[in-house]
Amino acid sequence: MTHSVHPYSHRLGIIRDWRSRWFGKRGQYQQFLKMDILLREFLTKRLRGMYVDSVDMERSVNTYRIIIRTSRPGMIIGRNGEGAAKLKNDIIKIVKRIGSELPKELKVDIEEVKNPDARAAIVAAMVAEGLEKRLPFRRVLKQTVEKVMGQREVKGVKIALSGRLGGADMSRAESLKQGQIPLQTLRADIDFAREQAYLSYGVIGIKVWIYRGEIFADK
């Protein structure tokens, strides 16, 4: 029997890099890991609806850097940078509440994603938004798949929904696929994301796979 593997972790060290990049000495590792996980959970909740693609964390002796990639940087930064400053203060409060010590310098970098329709996390957020606006789920699926396949770099897309679709009494799963999704090929650039749509009759789970061609070494 085959096992379902997360498409991102399956390619770590081959075409993907870790989302948290640091080195912890004995006694630090547990504290650093706990801080990263809790901050990631906080940022996921706080930045919901702001079309965030990924959150990366880098740590050196004196610096802790959080890189937020989003297609709507203006929403996070705010007018005159007020939003970014408030977000930084909230992160410091959370770290103090956890009881972890912050390095001397905390940097929050907000980067813009150039092609949001080819990013799984942003596409999943779009699907969740459509479902929460009570649009018919089949129409949301079809329109999103067509929009993603309209991108030049995208070779294939699959979107799966599960839950009480259309308000039905029994939960079920529906999916729509176009193009190819070679999950076993390690050099395949497959972007994967999970999201949830919160509706009055329950939660609907969303999974998105986007295949953007193969990545080969420079040699």
N, C-alpha and C positions, 0 to 999 in steps of 0.2 A: 504494500500500500504506500502511496506517496504521501508526503506531509506538506501542508501549506506553509510556506516560508514567507516572511515579510520581504517584499521585493527590494527594499532598501538595504536591510541588514544582510541579505543574501549576497549583495555585491560590495560589501565593505572591504576595503583594501584592494579591490580590483578596479572599479570605476567610481566608487563612492568614498567619501571621507567621513570621519566621525562628526556628529553634531556638537559634541562637547570635546574640546581639545585642551588638555592639560595633563600635568604629571603630579601625582600626589605621593608624598613620602608616607612611611608607616604612621598611622594615627591620623593622617589628614584625609586619606582617600574616602573614608566613610562620611566625614563631614562635608567634603566637597561634593560628593555624589548626592547627598540629601539636599544640599542647597540648590544644585542644578535641577533636580526633579521637582522640588516645591516651587522654584521660580518659573519653571516651564509650565506647570499647572496653572499658576497665577496668571502668566502672560496669555495662555490659551483662553482663559475666561475673560480677562480684561480686554483683549484685542479681538474678541469675536465680532464678526461683521465688518472688520477692517481689511479683509482679503489678505491675510498674512500667509506667505508661502512657507517660510521656515524661520526658526529661531536657533542661532548658533551661539555657542559660548566658548570663549578662549580665556585662559588664565595664565599669568606669569607671576613672578614673585611679588611685584608691586601693582599689577594691573588686572582688573577683571572686565572683560569686554563682552557685551551682548550685541549680537548682530541680528537685527530684525529685517527680513526681506518681505516687502509688501508692494502691491500694485497701487495702493493709495497712501503714499507717505504723508501727504498733506493732512490726512485725518488724524494721524498719530502725532505728528510734529505740532499741529495747531498753529494758531495765529502768533507770530513772533516767537515761536518755539516754546509756547506755554505748555502744550501737551507733552512734549518730550521731557521738559523739566519736572512736570508733575509725575510722569511715569517713573523717572529716575528716583524721585523722593519716595514713591510707593515701594519701589524695589528695595531701597535702603531700609524702610520700615519693616518689610517682610523678613529681610535678612536678620535684622535685630530681634524680631519676634522668634525666629528659629533658634537664635542663640549662636549663630555662626559669626565669625569675624570677617569683615570685608577687607580686601587689600586697600592700599592707600588711595588708589585711583579706580573709579568705576566709570566705564564708558558705555553709552548706549548709542549704537550706530544704526540709523534707519536707512536702508538701501531700497531703491526702486527696482521692481521686476519689470523688465522691458516687454515681455510677451506673456501676459497673465493667462491667456486662454490655452497655453500649453503647459500650465502648472497644475498638478493634480489637487493640491490643497486649496487653491483659489477656485478651481472648477467645482470642487465638492462644496465650498462655501456658497457658490452661486446656486447650486442645486438645492441646498438647505434653505436658502433665502426664498427661492421659488415655491418650495413646498410649504413654508411657513406663511406665505401670502395666499395659501389655499388654491394654488393653480393645480390643474389636473396633472397627476404624476407622469402619465405617459407623454403628455405634451412637453413637460419639463425635460424628461429624458431625451426625447427626440430632438428638441431645439438645442439642447446643450451638446449632444453628440455631433450634430451638424456644425455647430459653431466651432467646436474643437477641431474637427476634421478639416475645417476651412483654413487652418494654420498650415503654412508651408512645411514647417519642420516636423509636424505630427504625422506618424505613419499608421497609428492605430489607437483606438480608445475603447474602454469598456466601463460602463457605470452600472453598479448593482444597488438596488434598494431593497430593504427588508423591514417588515413591521406591518402595522394595520393600514395598508395602502388604500387610499380612497375612503378611509373610515370603516372598512370592513370589520366584521366581528372577529374573524380569524386572521392571524398574521401570515404573510406569505412573502416570497422573494421574487423580484422581477429584475431582469437585467437587459441591457442593450449594448451590443458590441458592433464596432465597425473597424475594418482594417485588421492588422495583425498585432498580437500581444505575445511575443515569445518569452514566456516567464523563465524557461530553463536556460536561455542563453545569457551567460554572465556578462558579455560585453554589450548586451542590449540596454539602452538608456531608458529604463522604465521608471516612471514617477508614480508613486502610489500614495493615497491619502484616505483617511477615514474621517467622517463627520457625522453629526447627529442633527436631525431637524426636530424641534420640540413643538408638537401639535397638541391640541386640546384632548385628543383621544389617545395619546401615547407618543412614544419616541420612534422616529423612523431612522434606521441606520443607512448610511451612504458610504459606498466604497468606489473609488475612482482609480483606474489604471490608465496611464498615457504612455505610449511608446514613441520615442523620438529618434529612432534609428540606432545604429551601432556606433560604439566609440572604440577606436583603434589607437594603439600607442603611437607616439610621434615618429618612432623609428620606422 
